[in-house]
Amino acid sequence: MHCTFHGFTMATRSSDKLKGPHAKKKKCNSCVEVNQEMKDLVEKKFLVALPQDFYDFWQFLCEIDEANPNNVLQPSKIRLGGPFDLLLGKSSSEDSDYLLHHRFFCDPPEFQTVIISTEENCEEHIGYYRDDPSQEPAFLALSHGGDTCRLLPLGDNLFAAVHSYILQAKNSSPASEKLMNNIKKVAKRKGYEIGNQTAKMVARKKKVVSKSFHTAGIVVPVDENGVGWREISLTDSQLKKLFGSILKEDANSSKSVDELQEIITYVQFANDECDYGQGLELGIDLFCYGSEKLHGYIHAVLPMAYSLLGYNAFETIILAHLNRRSRGLCNYLT
């Protein structure tokens, strides 16, 4: 028996529910499945389609505590974030609020937060990373937030990512151990691999053209003649030194600005020859360096790179983020 209510399908079941740390003694005979209308709304608001494991994880939590799915994650000091808050009934009248909700200072457009830490003064968050906004995410990664741009892969599905995070955490408890066991059971039943280096992730590594400052790697379309990608003339360490010199605003800053302008000119030449990946790498590195003083240079290369690659969603996200780039946890949905 099914009935639809506020974007969710309530399906009665006769089978026992998976019990978690907050399961009630009385058996619950309903689960929450997100219908297509709600999935379409999520994609419309966040500009990317969420994969099936996102909705399967939501259903897993709701089967344990339908009234408040976050209760299931509470023992591990994490909670749902990002697009999950739309499923929880939160909203905003401003479209850009959805794009910036739980988007931390150094989160590139490719990264979409879905889990955040509840620990005080902690900005750790887990998100999907995708190379192309029209495709499935490549994996999920952990960001420590703040001025740290590094993204640490946790798995290629949300069950694996949360399991890996809890496993690595220092706040293990019987309740979190029980949650990990439940996650493994459901993941196995649904065919999700638990592990932070799956075959899918290893295959992607072979396509990475540059690690970039966030170390998650950049993948761009490259044809059989190598068109699509061109290396920047400086190494990562040399780029960081160059950006740092510009920010110091000392006697050498003018020379460093000229050098960066020259690199941007080379990016424009690369764009003319369809090597769009060079501008993407430079723009991402400028963004990940983490200074508002570099926003003018980011504007000059990164939106154009996304546009030329056909990644219009990423272009919209980066422009919204640069317009309201804030430090700390950004709660825009209420």
C-alpha positions, 0 to 999 in steps of 0.5 A: 500500500502506498500514499504520497505526502510532501514528496515522499512515498509511504510504503507499508511493510510486513518485514522487520526493520533494521534496528539502529542505536535509536530504534524504538522497541515497537516495530515500525512498518513504514519507510520513506521513499523519495518520489520523482517529483522531489528528486526533480526539485532537488536537482532544480535547486542544487543544479545537479542530480543526486545519485541513488545511494543518496536516496538509499541512505536517506531511506536507511536512516528513516527506517530507523528513525522516521521522525528525525533521521539525524538521531541515527547519526548523532552518536557519531557526531555528524548530521545530514546537510546540504540537499538533505535539508531540503528533504527535511523540509527546509527552504529559501526564497533565494535560489542562490541560497541552495547553492551556498547552503553548507558550501564552505570557504574552500569548497570548489563547485565540484564538491557538494556537502551532504554530511557535516560534523556536529562537534564544536569548532569543527568544520569537517564535512563530507561531500560528493565530488564530480568532474562533470555536473551532468554525470554521476559523482566520482566519489565522496570526500572529506574536507576539514574546512577552514582554509584547508582545501584538501579533499580526502576520498572516503568511498564511491557511495554515501554508505562507504563514506560515512562508514570510513569517516566513523572508522577513522574518528576518535570518538568511537562508542558502542552506538557508533559501532552499531551504526557502522555494522548497520551501514555495512549490512544495508550496503551489502544488501543494496550492492554498495562497496564499502571501502575508500579505494574502489575499482571505480575510483582507481579507474578515475585516477588514470584519467586525472591530468593534474592533482591540483591544490585540493589533491582530488585531481582534475579530469577533463575530456581529452581526445586521441590527439591530446586536445583538451589539456595543457600543463601550466608552466609552473609547478604547484609549489611555484604557483603557491609561491607566486600567489603568496608573493602577490598577497604580500604586496611588497616590492616584488608583488608587481613583478609577481602580478605581471607573471600571473597575468602572463600565465592568464594570457597563456590560458587564453591561448590554450582556450583558443586551441581547445585546451580548456583544462589549463584554465580550469586548473589555474582557476581551481588553484587560485580558488583553493589558495583561499584569499579574497584578494585573488577573486579578480583573477579567479573571475578572469579564468574559472567561469570561462573554463566551466563555460567552455567545457559546457559545465554551466552548473559549475559556472553558476555555482562559482559565480554565486560563491564568489559573490557571497564567499563566507567562512564557517558553516553557512546555513541558508535554508531554514 
